[in-house]
Structures are given as C-alpha cells and as structure tokens.
Amino acid sequence: MDIISQLQEQVNQIAGLTFNTFGTLQRDAPSARLSQNYPEPPPNPTEDAASFPEQPKQMSAALVKAAKQFDALVAALPLSEGGEEAQLKRIAELQAENDAVGQELQRQLEAAGKFFNFSDCCLMCCMCSDTSYNTCPASK
C-alpha cells in the first residue's frame, strides 16, 4: 500500500477513534442539573462502574498513538524538490501530456468508428440482393 493510502487509512482510524471516544464520554458522563428548578437527575447506570475511569484514559491513549502514527507517515513523505514553482511546472507538463494522449485517443476512436461504419455497410451490401452497390454509402 502506498504512503498516501496509508495516510488516508490513518485519518479514517483517527476519525473512528474520535467518534467512539466522544460518543462514549457523552454516553457515560454523569447527568448534570440544568437549574435549581429541576430535580436532581438520576445517576447513569453503568455496566462496569469500576472500569469507567480507565476507559477514557485508554481511548485517549489510542487516539494519541494513532496521531503519532499519522505524524510518522507524514514525516516519511518525500520532500518536493524545487518547491512550489517546480511542482506547478511539473503539473503543467503532465497536463500537456494528458491532453496530447487524449487527442490521440480521440483520433483512434474516430478511426475505429469509421472502420465499424464501413464494415457495417459492407455487411449490409453483402446481405442485400442488389449487387449494383449504388445505394451503399461505402462505395462513394
């Protein structure tokens, strides 16, 4: 897997860890009274109250580890040579090459279309009982 794909995977992992961490904190956070006018909210039942203080620490550690792995991948990216000007020049060269290849492909597609039109017409002329071929556009 190339480094860009690894970076994308790492970003997805960080996003997933962040989502799960915030969701867990929101779900397990103790209720808070909004105003003195409201009664004291009931405590949240937790399946394992003893492990609750450890869970945010573990999730935070996993998030930090994923962020450090992302930083290591970014550090492994090759440095661009010549700066932004060289990159823009290379992009322009690649775009010109892409345009030339696109034009060649278009010419080949048009030639293939003409060939298939001609072969279809010849097939129709062969199947036809009229052998004069006066009506065949391929004979013109």
N, C-alpha and C positions, 0 to 999 in steps of 0.2 A: 504494500500500500504506500502510495507516495505521501510526502510530508503534508501537502495541502489536505488530502483526505484525512490524515491523522489529526490535523488541526480541527477539521470540521467535526470529526467524531468526538474530540475532546471538548469542543464547545457544546455539543449535544449532551455530553455526560455532565458538564458543569451545569447546564440548564436543568437537567433532570434532578441533579442533586439539590440545586437551589429550590426548585419547585417542591420537592419532597420535604426539605428542611423547613421551609416556610409553612407548608401545609401541616406538618407535624407540630410545629410550635403553635400554630393557630388552634389546632385541634386540642392539644394537651394543656394549653395555657389556662391558668385558673381564671374563673369568672371574676369580673370586677363590677362593683356597684357604680352605676352611672350617676346617681343622685341620691341624696339622703331621703328623698320621697319614695324611693323604690325599696323593696325588701332586700335583704342580703341574698345574693344568688346562691343556689345550691352548688356544692363542690362538684367538679368533674370527676366522674368515676373513671379510674384508670385501671387497666388490667394488671399492670405491674408497677405500682407506685414507687417501689424501691429503685427501679431502673430509670425512672423519669429524669432525674438529674444527670444521668450518664448519657442518655440518648442525644441531647443537643450537643454535648461535647464530641461524641462520636461522629455525628453528622457534620459538625464544623470541621473536624479533623479530615474527614473525607473530602470536603469542599476545598480545604486548603491544599490537600495533596493533589487534587485534580487541577487546581490553579497552578501549582508548581510544575506539574507535568506539561501544562499548556505553555508556560514560560520556557521550559526546556525545549519544546518543539519550536517555538518562535526563535529561540537562540540558534537552533540548528538550521534555520532557513539560510540559503546562500545570500550573501550580500550582493546587491546590484552594483555592477561595475560601471563607472562613469556618471552615476547619478541620474537625476530625472531627465535631463536632456538626452542622454543615451537611450533611456527607456522609451521616450517619446519617438526618437528616431527609429528604434527597432520596431515599435508598434506601427509606424508609418510604412516601413519596409514590408512587414508581414501583411499589412492591409493591401498594399500594392500587389504582393504575390498572390494573395487570396483573390483579388479582383481579376488578375490575369488567368488564374486557374478557373475561376467562374466563367469567364468569357470563353475559354477553350471548351469547357463542359457544355456551355450553351451551343457552341458551333457543332459539337459532336451530337448533341441531342437533336438539333435541326437536321443534320445529315442523316441521322437514324430515322427521323420522321419521314424525310423524303424517300428514303430507301423503302420503308414499310408501305408508304402510299403507292410507290411504283410497283412493289411486289403484289400488293392487294389488287391493283388494277390489272396486272398481268394475269393473275389468277382468275379474275373475273372474265378477262378476254378469252382465256383458255376454256372456261366453262361455257362460254356463250357459243351459240351455233353460228353467229355471224362472224365469218373469218375475214371480213374486209378490214376490221380494226379501225374503221373510220370514226367510230364513236368512242374509241378508247383514248382517254387523255394522255396515256403514257406514250402513244405513238406520235404525239405532237411535239 
